[in-house]
Amino acid sequence: MLIKLLSKYFLTFFSLAPFFANAIYVGNQTFSIDSDNNMYAKMVINNNQSPRLYRITIRAIVSPGTSEVYFQPNDGELLFAPRQMMLKPGEGDFFKFYYHGPADDKERYYRIAFEEIPPQNKKSKNAKDNIISMMPVIVMDTILVVRPRKINFEWFLDHSHGEVANKGNTWFKLLLKPGCGATEDTSSAWYLRPGEALKSGYVKGAGEIFILYNDSFIKIHDDCT
């Protein structure tokens, strides 16, 4: 499940949150290019008190996780602009991603690394004459999902046995509310990719179950009416 697979990867970054409190901001760390669109604009904000240079790197991955398999995308498959940008303190701007790959029924995943670089990053040498940076270059990893151009959105629920499955070919977010009137703060969220299933007591015990897909908020189970 995407959110569970990503949690360990981002743990190191969040454990350093007090140190990097005024650093790069990129919003949601998982974002998608929808099936009826070939472009996504991702805002980057400089939360520092001095200017920063921003650039990105892209790697295609078979599937997000802790042991990812990387491969080189085909030329022109996923493009982005600008190549880099300089932002003043508090300023924000967009990196735009353009998908020109196959228009088929396959979902594709890319790891996008946003780098925040001090423009006058001082360097020095240590005792072994290795050059070291005096200011940290911060890297924020995210996942870009390109939904299939030919979408099959399908789900399966067996509440009595505590199972929700993604039977389609594109990911969705699952929200389990433990009781009637429960807030999202007390709810459990899971990301299910194509072919994945959640089998858990959380499903059996949920009073309300929702699927969040694109801009749709779909209720698939309700014990509260």
Secondary structure as UniProt FT lines:
FT   HELIX           2..15
FT   TURN            16..22
FT   STRAND          24..25
FT   STRAND          30..33
FT   TURN            35..36
FT   STRAND          39..46
FT   STRAND          52..61
FT   STRAND          70..71
FT   TURN            75..76
FT   STRAND          78..81
FT   STRAND          84..87
FT   TURN            89..90
FT   STRAND          92..99
FT   STRAND          108..117
FT   TURN            119..120
FT   STRAND          123..125
FT   TURN            127..128
FT   STRAND          131..133
FT   STRAND          138..146
FT   STRAND          155..158
FT   HELIX           159..161
FT   STRAND          163..166
FT   STRAND          172..177
FT   TURN            180..181
FT   HELIX           184..186
FT   STRAND          188..192
FT   TURN            194..195
FT   STRAND          197..199
FT   HELIX           201..205
FT   STRAND          208..213
FT   TURN            214..215
FT   STRAND          216..222
//
